[in-house]
Amino acid sequence: MRTKAESDSEEAEKRIRDIRRATRRQYSAEEKIRIVIAGLRGEDSIAVSRKEGINQNLYYRWSKDFLEAGKKRLAGRHRAGSDRRRGQRDPGAGASAQGAGGRADDRKSPA
């Protein structure tokens, strides 16, 4: 059976964990980007983590997410950009534009 001191100690630790959980720092997207870019510029990731007061694992997770998002964005932009350069239209966009009669500039005036 637990003594009163042990149960009080466990209860106090539980309250401390709850308070820390409730007051955990929330970082905005801009702050995360600033921190990750500081590491990408060549500053030591450990130094960045310590300076910002974050765990190294959190820094590495943000860095990984940042780089993956960049890869996806560049891959998406590259495909769309290359189609435009060749003069090809997006298959979904052409149907709606032609169904509505196209632009006024494309219509021929009766002569």
N, C-alpha and C positions, 0 to 999 in steps of 0.2 A: 504494500500500500504506500502511496506517495505521502510525503510529509507536506505540511502547509507551505514550507519554504520552497519546495520543488514545484508545487502547483502554482504558487505565486510567480516564481521565476519563469515558468513556461508561459503563463498568461501574459507576463510583461514582454517576453520575446515575441509572442504572437501579435501583441499590440504594436510593437516596434515594426515588425514586418508589414503589418497592415498600413501603418503610417507611411513607411517608405514606399510601398506600392502605390498609395494614393498620391504621393508627392513626387513621383517619378518624373523626370524632366522630359518634356515633349519637344522634339526638334522639328522645325518647319523644313519644308523641302529646300528652301534657299540656304538654310543653315547647314543642312546635310551636304549640299553641293559645294558650299564654301569649304567645308572641312575636307571633303574628298579631293577637291582640286588642290588644296594645300599639300596633301600627300602626293598627288600626281606631279606636282611641280618639283619634286625632289626632296622635300622635307621628310625626315624620317617618320615613318608611320607611328612608331612608338612615341616619339616626341609630340606628334600631332594629337594622339590619343590622350596623352598626359595633360597637354596644354588645354585641351577642350574638356577634360574630365570625363571621358568616355572609355568604355572597355575596348580593348584592341579587337575583340571579336565583332563588336558592333561596327567599328570602323571598317573592318574587312568586309562585312556584310553589305554596308552602304556602298563601298567601293565596287564590289561585285555587281550589285544591282545597278549602279550608275553606268558601268561599262556595258552590261547586258542591254540596258535600255538604249544606250547609244548605238550599239550594233543593230538592234532591231529598227531603230529610226533610220539609220543610214541605209540599211537594206531596203526598207520600204521606199525611201526617197529615191534611191538609185533606180529601182524598177520603174517608178512613175516618171522620173526624169528622162530615162532612156527611151520610153515610149513616146514622149512628147517630142524629143529631138528627131525621131524618125518620122514624125507626122502621123503617128497612129493614135487613134482615140481609145479611150477606155470603153470596152464593149457595153457596159451598163449606162454610160453617160450618153452615148449616141442615140439610143432608142428613145429616151425621154425628150431629148432636144428635137429630134425629127418628128416625133409624135405631136409635139406642140406647134409644128410648122417651122421650126428653126428660128433663126434670128431674122429680124426685118431686113438686114443688110443682104442676106442670102436670097431673098425673094426677088424674082425678076419683075420689073414693072411692065405692064402691057404696052407694047409699042406699036 
